[in-house]
């Protein structure tokens, strides 16, 4: 039987004066069974650093052709690849 992902929830309040970005977000992170807690925390910190309502977590370790985080524009092009 395969191990399941561990789900974490985070309530984040971002006030980035340099980018004029202010938002409250309730995030859900899935920790892959082979992922360390340090790596998962780095994904969360990266989301906070580049906070945007359109920034999304991807399948991460489960997919070789996707980043950990990406920001898609209105034309489904990638504006940010982390």
NORCORPE-V302385 format. One record per helix or strand of 3 or more residues. SS is the DSSP state (~ for helix, > for strand). FROM is the first residue (numbers start at 1). TO is the last residue. If there is no record, write none. Layout:
ss=(SS:SS)
from=(FROM:FROM)
to=(TO:TO)
//
This chain:
ss=(>:>:~:>:~:>:>)
from=(6:21:37:55:60:69:78)
to=(16:31:49:57:62:72:81)
//
